Amino acid sequence: MKLIPQIVLAAAVAASPWLALANEAAKLAKPDVAKGEANFAAVCVACHGPDGNSVLPIYPKLAGQHPEYLVKQLREFKADKRVNAIMKGFASTLSDDDMKNIAYWVSAKTSKPGAAKDKDLVMLGERIYRGGIADRQIPACAGCHSPNGAGIAAQYPRLSGQNAEYAVIQLTAFRDGVRNNSVQMTQVAAKLNDREIKAVADYIAGLH
């Protein structure tokens, strides 16, 4: 029985190098947000704003977005799974670490609230977002993106407060097969007409 503590101690000593390596790997895996800020200022700020809140409505707000989602999109731009000539050029210059650093830095910024503009459209947008369109088998957006538009980390992006013009561009691209890096969104958007797309986009712009 006296040998048991000695055996446990020996096992702990033997395992300590592996624990040290694991701890070091964990440190290396952490994003470097200082580098992320620098890279963002050098590469992203012109379109997405100094704090990730784009003032140009055709470009998305990145502040507050899930970092895992941002990394996925950057990788897919780089690999041509999501086609955009401008973003391809920028993403191609970034390593995986660069992408992670940028994503975690900008995700920590506060997303500035938006606002819906069309009272008639926003009511339609709310109905679609919250309840879908049952007779056309269009699911509610809230089912994946949550009722308040917060989304689900690594799976579905945050939508609340997103620029309406950008949302219209993306939904139309999904519908028309121009953007095809999400089977779910392609299937949903394929059933929406222009007015419904505009309505949903206007609603999420004011969602918070």
Secondary structure, DSSP 8 states (H G I E B T S, - for coil): -THHHHHHHHHHHHHHHHHHHHHHHHHHHS--HHHHHHHHHHHTHHHH-TTS--SSTTS---TT--HHHHHHHHHHHHTTSS--HHHHHHHTT--HHHHHHHHHHHHTS---------HHHHHHHHHHHHH-BGGGTB--THHHH-TTS--BTTTB---TT--HHHHHHHHHHHHTTS--S-HHHHHHHTT--HHHHHHHHHHHHT--
